[in-house]
Amino acid sequence: MFFMLTKGTMDSNWMKQLGQVLAPLGTLKLVEVNEAMKQIKAKNDVVIVDATFVENAEAAVSSLRTQMPDSRIVVMSAAPTWKLARAAFEAGAIDYLPKTMNEDDLQDAFRQILEKPLPPWPR
Amino acid sequence: MTQPRILIVDNNKDYLDAAQKFFEAQGYFVLNASSPDEARPIFQQEPLDLAILDIRLIDNDDEKDTSGLELAKQSNPAVPKVMLTDYPSFQTVREAFSPVHNGGPLAVGYIAKAEGLEALLESVRLALLPLPPVFEKHLLRAFGATAPVALRNRLREIEPGDMTRRLRQTYEDTASELRGRREQENHRGSQLHTAGLVVRYLGILLILVACCVLIFTGSITGGVVTLIVGALTNAVELLFSRREDKSHQRAEYLYTELEENTHLVEIVVLAEMIESSADRDDYIKKIIDKLLSQSYGAKPPSPNSRRTKS
């Protein structure tokens, strides 16, 4: 199951497109940030953090990873930067993807995300 | 304390010289290489604690040159790598932090040269963090960081007044785990001791039986066979005895770690006596900084060395 963290009833063509790209791999559900803990329960759920809607993506990833250590957190950004990518990975994200990726590459990336081992947790 | 041994690989010889001198001044033993071909035998033949690899090792002007990342993939996976670059990009960050065959990321750090040598030093120090593993695990969990390199950034985001609670949580969780593990180890040691005693007495009994067989029946074959079995049983008892010794050593190590943890709790108690929450937080940050700085003789970074947030 894929969960996209969102604010209010925000929806967009891009999210619909993402849902179609992810359809062969699983269902995409939009979830309010403050509802995330209640809905994201299964091990290996993928949580997509849109850097556009989150004030501090690194803090969001860190918080999510602490509260849901078995979930796979992906940060997506319309304007990817290497610093944000580094911060996301260091906070525990499993991947960092640009929103501008073409559909085939995006589907491949998420397929690999489902197969990747979780990033290491403190030993 | 022994010097940590690091390898720096960069095709820019001026930078390589400067970096080598810098790290040597900080107490590291530095090996260097200016190409993947020079680096490979070093990875194979020299004991290394960490490697710093420039990403473009063949052609600095070729944006497709990721020979440093390829070298990282091909080299000893047990050596942590910090990737270095003049041309940072999210694509190379992705590749650097992607998991490799052992499940961990290819690199433990990624530094742009523009961030300066002190940022590189910080990344290296954190990668070589020598904190006791149980304490480190709980420290990172209490502060919501997944790796030492991320801990410093997390400290900036902790709510005011919350630092002391988290540090106390760290010590309590560490003490609880260490006590549990020490009890298990002591229990295991007792079990091995008992098993060893049983085997020893069985061995002695068999030797006595062998003697009786020899004396009363005159059967040399029977006696010798029983004697050999008895001797082998006593040899098995030696194995139990060695495992018991190792178990006791582990229990002692855990006890030492528990004592150190108790000593550090006193620092938390002192922190809680500071009235101003801002001063208290500042004190806690200094404690954590000091803990993070305890590396094999390497000096802590200057107060001005800091990564800029994105």
Boltz contact constraints between the chains, C-beta under 6 A:
constraints:
  - contact:
      token1: [A, 59]
      token2: [B, 157]
      max_distance: 6.0
  - contact:
      token1: [A, 62]
      token2: [B, 144]
      max_distance: 6.0
  - contact:
      token1: [A, 66]
      token2: [B, 144]
      max_distance: 6.0
  - contact:
      token1: [A, 80]
      token2: [B, 90]
      max_distance: 6.0
  - contact:
      token1: [A, 81]
      token2: [B, 310]
      max_distance: 6.0
  - contact:
      token1: [A, 82]
      token2: [B, 88]
      max_distance: 6.0
  - contact:
      token1: [A, 82]
      token2: [B, 89]
      max_distance: 6.0
  - contact:
      token1: [A, 82]
      token2: [B, 90]
      max_distance: 6.0
  - contact:
      token1: [A, 82]
      token2: [B, 93]
      max_distance: 6.0
  - contact:
      token1: [A, 83]
      token2: [B, 310]
      max_distance: 6.0
  - contact:
      token1: [A, 84]
      token2: [B, 310]
      max_distance: 6.0
  - contact:
      token1: [A, 85]
      token2: [B, 90]
      max_distance: 6.0
  - contact:
      token1: [A, 85]
      token2: [B, 93]
      max_distance: 6.0
  - contact:
      token1: [A, 86]
      token2: [B, 93]
      max_distance: 6.0
  - contact:
      token1: [A, 86]
      token2: [B, 110]
      max_distance: 6.0
  - contact:
      token1: [A, 87]
      token2: [B, 310]
      max_distance: 6.0
  - contact:
      token1: [A, 89]
      token2: [B, 97]
      max_distance: 6.0
  - contact:
      token1: [A, 90]
      token2: [B, 149]
      max_distance: 6.0
  - contact:
      token1: [A, 90]
      token2: [B, 150]
      max_distance: 6.0
  - contact:
      token1: [A, 91]
      token2: [B, 150]
      max_distance: 6.0
  - contact:
      token1: [A, 92]
      token2: [B, 146]
      max_distance: 6.0
  - contact:
      token1: [A, 96]
      token2: [B, 94]
      max_distance: 6.0
  - contact:
      token1: [A, 116]
      token2: [B, 99]
      max_distance: 6.0
  - contact:
      token1: [A, 117]
      token2: [B, 99]
      max_distance: 6.0
  - contact:
      token1: [A, 117]
      token2: [B, 103]
      max_distance: 6.0
  - contact:
      token1: [A, 120]
      token2: [B, 104]
      max_distance: 6.0
  - contact:
      token1: [A, 122]
      token2: [B, 137]
      max_distance: 6.0
  - contact:
      token1: [A, 122]
      token2: [B, 140]
      max_distance: 6.0
  - contact:
      token1: [A, 123]
      token2: [B, 133]
      max_distance: 6.0
  - contact:
      token1: [A, 123]
      token2: [B, 137]
      max_distance: 6.0
